[in-house]
């Protein structure tokens, strides 16, 4: 039996296990959260939201086994990926997945201790990956302009995602634990925003003056929507724990500006993706999960602004984006399951 038809063993799967797999957990989790938020107005969505929540917890556990095995048994392969100028940026998807699971735990009423464990583990690992990845890039000479894509935003996204669950979780904390968690949230949001703004200039430079990032990198253009959606939501979640700053009017205003930018970028991402598909440059790959979480982050911002500002257009744009997210999630999930069933998704690309 040839290597192209034989199903890979667990050891082979673990050795080559791509860190980007956890983008599937990020995407499925934000779909569960957005569906849960919409169920307030449309109760028929409550059951599907809970199903998505349970599915995503099980998905994380299933993916964690080969991911951890790779670090324990095939550490050289894991470290080689950490040195890769593009693939390394996907390592924080593991820690972001934990932060998303923490947000799910709060939304679906799980025990706070379970939520705390997921959040603290995700937050610490997010800091570890952000330092490890950027330090290697700062100290090396292996990153070229071809490697600059919105995937570079992923470490920054991990940092700004912390207050999504961390802000509401502070309501259950007191004493030293409260202060430490508040500090972790503030540092993450501040570092992530600055990192995002710095990388935004670099990414736009590449878009203007270098060849397009198409092929399996096409979905990375959607990643821009992730910080656009998450930063205002995280700020709104933290402000109640800093009474001296005052109300949330400033954060809502900032959110409105980010939302406008998000609508513009969503149209641009659709245009770029449609152009790549028309050219036959949109092959299926794990990078397709890059469509989902950023779109979900934009949906959550839209729903938050619709409620906070009584801004109906934001709600209906959010609903439309949720519908698009559900469609893309379904297509990507089916293609992923097909690749898993055949084993093709675990084989290296030629």
N, C-alpha and C positions, 0 to 999 in steps of 0.2 A: 504493500500500500504506500503510495507516494505521500510526501509531506503536505501536499496541497489537498489531499482527500482524507488523510488520517486526522481524527479529532485530537487536538492537543491534550496532553496530560495536565493534571493540576499544577505540577511543578513547572511545566512550560508556560502555562497561563500566568502563574505567579511571577516567574522570572521576567516576562515581558509586559506585566500588568501596567497599563498607562495610568498616570496620576489623574488624567482628565475624566476618568470614569465617574468621579464624585460630582461632576457637573450634572449627572443624571439625578442625584439626590437633591442637589440645589434646586434644579428645575421642578422636580416633582413636589418638593416641599413648598416652594412658593406658589405652585398651582393649588396645592391643598389650602394654603393660607388665603389666597385670593378667592377661592371658591367658598371658603368659610365666611369671609367678609361679605361676599355677595349674598350668602344665604340669609343674612339679616333681613334683606328686602325680599328675597326669593327663597322661602323655606324649603322648596323642593331640592335645593342644592346642598342641604345639610348632610344628607346621607352620602352622596358622592364625595363631599369634602372629607368626611370621616374615613371613607374607604381609601382615598388618596393618602391620608395621614398614615394609616396602618401600612399601606403598601410601601410608603417611603421609609418607614422605620425598618421594615423587613429588607428593603433594598439596600439600605445602609449596612445592615448586619451581613448581608450576603457579599457585598463588595469589600467590606473590611477584612474578610478572611484572606483573600489573595493579596490585598494591599499590605497587611501586616506581615504575611509570610514573605513577601518580597524583601522587606526591611530586615527580617530575621535570618532568612536563609540565603538571600541573594543581594546582600548589601552593596556589593560592587556595582551591580546593575542599577540599584536605586540611586546610588551616589552619582553614577554616570548621567542619569536623567537629571539630577539636581544641577549638574554642570552644563546641561544643554541650554542654548540661548533662547529656545522657544518652549520646550516641554517643561522646563523647570517652573515656569509661571503657573502651571496647572496643579502643582503640589498643594497650594493652599485650598484647593477645592475640597480636600478632606476636612480641614478645620472649619471651613465655611459651612460645609454640610452639617457639622455638629452644632454650629450656631443657628442654622435654620431649623434643625431638630429641636433645639431649645425653644425657639419661637413657636414651633408647632405644639410643644408641650404646654406652653402657656395658653395658646389659643384653644386647645382641646381639653384643658382642665386636668392635666396630669400632675402628679405629686411634685411639689416644688424642689425637693431634694434631687429627684431625677433630672429636672430642668437645670438646676445648679451644676450638677456634675457635667452634663453635656456642655453647658455654657463655659465653665471654667476650663475644661479640657480644650474646647474649640478656641477660646481666647488665647490661652498660653501657646498652643500650637500655631496660631495665626501670627503671633509675634515671632516665634522661632523661625517660621518659614519666611516671613518678610525680611528678617535680618539675614538669614542664610542665603536666600536667593539674591538679594540686592548686593550683599557684600561680595559674593562671587562675581557678580557682573561688574561691580565697581573696580575690583582688583584684577580682573582679567581683561583680555583683548579678543575675546571670542564672539562678541556681539557686533553684528554688522547691521546696516540699514535694512537689509532684507528681513532681519529678525524682528523688526519693530512693527508690531501689530497691536490692536487693542487687547490682546491677551496679556500684555504687559500690565494692564489695569488690575489683573486678578489679585495680586498681593494687596493692592490698595483697597480693593473691594472688600477683602476679608477684614481689614482694619475698620472700615466704616460700617460694616454689618454688625459689629459687636453691640451697639446700643439698640438694635432692632428688638432683641430679646433682653439685653442687659438693662435698658432703661426701665421697662415694666418690672423686671426682676428685682430692681432696687427697692420696690415697694414692700418686698418680703424680707428685706435685710435690715440689720440694725448694728450699731456699734462699729467695731473695727472692720467687720465683713462688709458693711455698707460703704465705708470710706475706701476700702481697697477696690471694691467693685466699681465705685464711682470713678476712681482714678483710672482704672483700666479702660473704662468706656471713654473717658475724656482723651486719654493718650491715643487710643485707637482712632477715634474720630478725627482728632487734630492731625495725626501723622498721615492717615489715609487721605484726607482732603488735600493736604499739601502735596503728597505723592501723586494723587490724581491730576492736580493742576499742572504739575511739572511734566508728567507723562503725556498729558493732553497736547501740550505744545509739540512734543517730539512726534506724537502720532500724526498730528495735522501736517507737520513738516513732511513726513513720509508720504501722506496722501497727496500733497501738492506736487512734490518733486521726485517721486520715485514710482516704480511700477506698481500696479494694484496687487493687493494680497488676495488672490482668488484661489480656486481649487478648494482643498480641504480647509483653508484658512478663511474662506468667505464668511462663515458664521461669526467669526470673531468681530466683524464690524458691529454686530449687535451688542457686544459687551459694553460699549459706550453707554448704553441705557442703564446699566447696573448702578454705577456711581451716581448718575443723574437721578435715579429713583430712590436710592438708599440714603444718600447724604441728608436731604431734607427730613425724611422720616426719622432717621437717627437723631438729628438735632431736636426735632419735636419731642422725641421720647426722653431726651436728657434734660430739657429745660425745666420741667417741673421739679427737678432735684437741685436746682440752683435758683432759689427764690429771689435772690438779689438782682438777677438779670431782668425780672419782670415777666410780662405776659409772652404769648407766643406769636404776636403780630409780626415781628421781624422774621421769625422762622417760616411763617406761612407766606410772607412776601417772597422770601428766598425760594421757598418751595414752588411758588407760582412761576418764578423766573426759570427754575430748573424744569418745571413741567412744560413750559413753552419750548425750551430747548429739546426736551425729550420728544415732543410731537414732531418737531423738525427732523430730529435724528432718526425717528422711527420711519418716516417717509423715505429718508435717504437710505437707510438700511434695506428697506423693501426694494428700492430701485437698484441698489448694488447687487442684492441677491438675485433679483429677476434678471439682471444683465448677465450675471455669472451662469445662471441656469440656461439662458438663451444661447450662450456660447458653449454649452456642454461642459462647464467648469464648476459643477457643483456635485461632485461624487459624494456618496454617503460616507461619513466617518464619525467617530465619536465627537468630533467638533460640532456636529449638529446640535448637541445638547447646549451649545453656546447660544442657540436661539432663545431658550426657554427662560432661564433665570433672569437675564436682563429685562426681557419683556414683562416678566412677573413683577420685578421691582418697579417698573414704570406703572403697572396696573395698581400696585399698592399705594404709590404716591398719588395717582389719580383719585382713588377712592378716599384717601386721607384728606386731600384738598377739597373734594366735593362735599365732604362732611364739615370740615373746618371753616370753609369759606362760603358754604351754600352755593356752590358753583356747579350747576347742573351739567354744563358741557364737559367738565372734567370727569363726571360720573359716566356719561355715555361714551366718551372716548375710552375710559377705563374698561367698560363692558365690551366694547369692540376689540380692544387689545387683548382682553381675557379670552374672547372667542378665537382670536388668531393664535394665542398661546395654546389653547386647548387643541386646536387643529395641528399645530406644529409638534406639540408633545405627543399626540396620538401617532402621527406619522413617524416621528423619531423613535418612539418606543417600539412600534411594530418592526421597523428596520433593525433596531438594536436586537430585539428578540430573535429575528431571523438570522442575524449574524452570529448570535450566541448559539442558536440551534445547529448551525452549520459548522461553527468553529472558526469561520472566516474572520470574524472580528478580533480574534486573538492572534491572528497571524500577522507578521510584520508586512507593511506595505512595500511593494517592489520599488 
